[in-house]
Amino acid sequence: MSDFAAIRSSYVQAAYSKAAETKPKPADANPATADFSTMVSNAAAQAVETVRTGDQMAIAGLNGQAGLQQVVEATMAMESTVQVSVALRDKLVEAYQDIMRMPI
C-alpha cells in the first residue's frame, strides 16, 4: 500500500513540476482554434494551479498571513477541482475498459 502512495506522490510531484514549466501560448488562448489535446492540457494545468494555490493559501492561513474567508474559498475551489478531476479520471478508465471488452 505504501508503494502505491509513493507512486501516486511521484505522479503528483511530476504534474506540479510540469505545470510550473508549462505556460499557455497566445495561440492557445482562443478555444475555437485549439485542438482537443491542447484543451485537455490547458485544463490540467489550470487544475494543478488551482490545487497549488489552495495549498499555498492554506499554508498562509496557518501562518496568519491570510484571512479565514480566503483560506476557505481557496480550499473549496481546490476541493471542487479535485472532485472534477477524479470524476473525469473515472470516466476515462470506464471508457478504456469498455473499449478493451469490445470483440475484435
C-alpha positions in Angstrom: 0.0 0.0 0.0 2.9 2.4 0.7 4.3 1.7 -2.8 1.0 2.9 -4.3 1.2 6.1 -2.2 4.8 6.7 -3.3 3.9 6.2 -6.9 0.9 8.5 -6.6 3.0 11.0 -4.8 5.6 10.9 -7.6 2.9 11.5 -10.2 1.6 14.5 -8.3 5.1 16.0 -8.0 5.7 15.4 -11.7 2.4 17.1 -12.6 3.3 20.0 -10.3 6.7 20.5 -11.9 5.3 20.1 -15.4 2.6 22.7 -14.7 5.2 25.1 -13.4 7.1 24.7 -16.7 4.1 24.9 -18.9 3.0 28.4 -19.9 -0.1 28.9 -22.1 0.8 30.1 -25.6 -1.0 33.1 -27.1 -2.4 30.9 -29.9 -3.9 28.5 -27.3 -6.0 31.4 -25.8 -8.7 31.1 -28.4 -10.7 27.9 -27.7 -12.3 27.9 -31.1 -8.9 27.1 -32.8 -7.4 24.9 -30.1 -7.4 21.1 -30.6 -8.6 18.6 -28.1 -5.2 17.7 -26.7 -4.4 21.4 -26.1 -7.7 21.9 -24.4 -7.1 19.0 -22.1 -3.5 20.1 -21.4 -4.7 23.6 -20.5 -7.4 22.3 -18.3 -5.0 20.0 -16.4 -2.5 22.9 -16.0 -5.3 25.1 -14.6 -6.4 22.3 -12.2 -2.9 21.9 -10.9 -2.6 25.6 -10.5 -5.8 25.7 -8.5 -4.6 23.0 -6.2 -1.3 24.7 -5.8 -3.0 28.0 -5.0 -5.2 26.2 -2.4 -2.1 24.7 -0.8 -0.3 28.0 -0.6 -3.4 29.7 0.8 -3.8 27.0 3.5 -0.1 27.5 4.5 -0.6 31.3 4.5 -3.7 30.8 6.7 -1.7 28.6 9.2 1.0 31.3 9.4 -1.6 34.0 10.0 -0.9 35.7 6.7 -4.3 35.1 5.1 -7.9 35.6 6.3 -10.2 32.7 7.1 -12.5 33.5 4.2 -9.6 33.5 1.7 -8.5 30.1 3.0 -12.0 28.6 2.8 -12.6 29.9 -0.7 -9.3 28.5 -1.9 -9.9 25.2 -0.2 -13.4 25.0 -1.7 -12.0 25.7 -5.2 -9.3 23.1 -4.7 -11.8 20.5 -3.4 -14.2 21.0 -6.4 -11.2 20.8 -8.8 -10.1 17.5 -7.3 -13.6 16.1 -7.4 -14.0 17.0 -11.1 -10.5 15.5 -11.8 -11.4 12.3 -10.1 -14.7 12.0 -11.9 -13.0 12.6 -15.2 -10.4 10.0 -14.5 -13.1 7.5 -13.5 -15.0 8.2 -16.8 -11.8 7.8 -18.8 -11.0 4.5 -17.1 -14.5 3.2 -17.7 -14.3 4.2 -21.4 -11.0 2.4 -21.7 -12.4 -0.7 -20.1 -15.4 -0.7 -22.4 -13.1 -0.4 -25.4 -11.0 -3.3 -24.2 -14.1 -5.5 -23.8 -15.2 -5.0 -27.4 -14.9 -8.0 -29.6 -12.5 -7.8 -32.5 
